Amino acid sequence: MANPPMSSGVVAATSSVADYLARFDVRSELLVSMYAVTDGLSGLNAGPDDAVTGYNFLVGN
């Protein structure tokens, strides 16, 4: 897994957690799901495809 450039923090803060994690080309859907649910979502009203859920992932990691 290659590290994206430093500007990836801006992308994470403005995009969905699903879009951000897709940039890493992880082959395991279970691993992506685990990161999206445990670090990207902080409530019952947002899903992994909702905008700015990547911000929660960025803050959590």
Backbone as CSV, one residue per row, in Angstrom:
resi,resn,N_x,N_y,N_z,CA_x,CA_y,CA_z,C_x,C_y,C_z
1,MET,0.849,-1.166,0.000,0.000,0.000,0.000,0.897,1.232,0.000
2,ALA,0.751,2.042,-0.998,1.565,3.253,-1.115,0.904,4.409,-0.375
3,ASN,1.718,5.264,0.209,1.187,6.436,0.893,0.916,7.543,-0.111
4,PRO,-0.317,8.115,-0.087,-0.598,9.238,-0.978,0.103,10.494,-0.480
5,PRO,0.174,11.538,-1.291,0.852,12.771,-0.870,0.150,13.435,0.312
6,MET,0.821,14.415,0.919,0.293,15.096,2.096,-1.062,15.756,1.840
7,SER,-1.356,16.103,0.615,-2.642,16.725,0.313,-3.806,15.768,0.540
8,SER,-3.517,14.497,0.824,-4.580,13.533,1.063,-5.400,13.883,2.291
9,GLY,-4.832,14.639,3.234,-5.599,15.078,4.397,-6.728,16.001,4.003
10,VAL,-6.488,16.849,3.015,-7.535,17.739,2.518,-8.612,16.929,1.818
11,VAL,-8.208,15.944,1.057,-9.164,15.084,0.364,-10.010,14.331,1.376
12,ALA,-9.402,13.809,2.432,-10.141,13.065,3.450,-11.137,13.955,4.164
13,ALA,-10.770,15.187,4.419,-11.644,16.091,5.166,-12.859,16.522,4.364
14,THR,-12.798,16.464,3.052,-13.906,16.953,2.233,-14.659,15.846,1.509
15,SER,-14.176,14.627,1.535,-14.828,13.549,0.799,-15.448,12.530,1.754
16,SER,-16.034,11.501,1.168,-16.575,10.425,1.994,-15.437,9.491,2.398
17,VAL,-15.649,8.789,3.495,-14.627,7.849,3.959,-14.460,6.720,2.940
18,ALA,-15.531,6.327,2.273,-15.434,5.273,1.256,-14.559,5.715,0.093
19,ASP,-14.732,6.955,-0.371,-13.902,7.465,-1.469,-12.441,7.568,-1.063
20,TYR,-12.194,8.025,0.151,-10.813,8.160,0.616,-10.132,6.802,0.719
21,LEU,-10.795,5.826,1.302,-10.192,4.502,1.446,-10.006,3.810,0.103
22,ALA,-10.821,4.140,-0.888,-10.684,3.546,-2.222,-9.366,3.951,-2.874
23,ARG,-8.785,5.053,-2.452,-7.513,5.515,-3.025,-6.349,4.588,-2.695
24,PHE,-6.484,3.750,-1.679,-5.380,2.908,-1.227,-5.331,1.546,-1.896
25,ASP,-6.300,1.215,-2.731,-6.328,-0.042,-3.473,-6.221,-1.257,-2.550
26,VAL,-6.975,-1.241,-1.461,-7.018,-2.384,-0.545,-7.924,-3.440,-1.158
27,ARG,-7.475,-4.661,-1.196,-8.226,-5.726,-1.861,-9.306,-6.339,-0.979
28,SER,-9.195,-6.205,0.309,-10.154,-6.808,1.231,-11.300,-5.844,1.539
29,GLU,-12.508,-6.207,1.111,-13.664,-5.374,1.412,-13.946,-5.346,2.912
30,LEU,-13.619,-6.430,3.609,-13.828,-6.473,5.059,-12.938,-5.468,5.776
31,LEU,-11.707,-5.328,5.337,-10.787,-4.372,5.954,-11.250,-2.937,5.712
32,VAL,-11.665,-2.635,4.497,-12.181,-1.301,4.186,-13.436,-1.021,5.009
33,SER,-14.317,-1.998,5.113,-15.540,-1.834,5.905,-15.228,-1.574,7.364
34,MET,-14.255,-2.286,7.908,-13.878,-2.106,9.305,-13.376,-0.696,9.556
35,TYR,-12.495,-0.204,8.699,-11.995,1.162,8.857,-13.115,2.188,8.686
36,ALA,-13.980,1.986,7.707,-15.057,2.941,7.453,-16.015,3.040,8.630
37,VAL,-16.362,1.910,9.215,-17.345,1.911,10.302,-16.725,2.353,11.619
38,THR,-15.545,1.867,11.948,-14.970,2.185,13.264,-14.338,3.560,13.326
39,ASP,-13.783,4.051,12.223,-13.083,5.337,12.253,-13.765,6.430,11.430
40,GLY,-14.654,6.074,10.523,-15.244,7.074,9.653,-16.622,7.553,10.059
41,LEU,-17.345,6.717,10.795,-18.718,7.075,11.147,-18.826,7.366,12.640
42,SER,-19.540,8.422,12.967,-19.663,8.779,14.382,-21.114,8.999,14.781
43,GLY,-22.008,8.299,14.173,-23.408,8.449,14.511,-24.279,7.599,13.617
44,LEU,-25.571,7.719,13.814,-26.495,6.893,13.052,-27.017,7.567,11.800
45,ASN,-26.701,8.846,11.602,-27.265,9.583,10.478,-26.368,9.638,9.251
46,ALA,-25.178,9.113,9.303,-24.250,9.181,8.167,-23.878,7.780,7.714
47,GLY,-23.641,7.669,6.430,-23.167,6.417,5.870,-21.780,6.609,5.295
48,PRO,-21.104,5.540,4.931,-19.730,5.657,4.439,-19.603,6.422,3.131
49,ASP,-20.699,6.603,2.407,-20.660,7.336,1.149,-21.072,8.799,1.288
50,ASP,-21.405,9.235,2.502,-21.802,10.635,2.715,-20.578,11.543,2.748
51,ALA,-20.760,12.742,2.199,-19.659,13.712,2.166,-19.199,14.063,3.568
52,VAL,-17.960,14.407,3.688,-17.218,14.798,4.889,-17.161,13.753,6.000
53,THR,-17.542,12.502,5.728,-17.295,11.458,6.723,-15.811,11.112,6.756
54,GLY,-15.090,11.504,5.716,-13.644,11.315,5.722,-12.961,12.141,6.794
55,TYR,-13.586,13.234,7.208,-13.025,14.069,8.282,-12.927,13.275,9.584
56,ASN,-13.950,12.511,9.921,-13.888,11.678,11.119,-12.761,10.671,11.040
57,PHE,-12.562,10.110,9.861,-11.462,9.164,9.669,-10.121,9.853,9.852
58,LEU,-9.993,11.052,9.315,-8.748,11.817,9.422,-8.437,12.142,10.882
59,VAL,-9.431,12.573,11.628,-9.232,12.932,13.040,-8.915,11.688,13.873
60,GLY,-9.565,10.582,13.564,-9.358,9.350,14.325,-8.021,8.692,14.070
61,ASN,-7.386,9.029,12.973,-6.116,8.384,12.632,-5.068,9.425,12.498
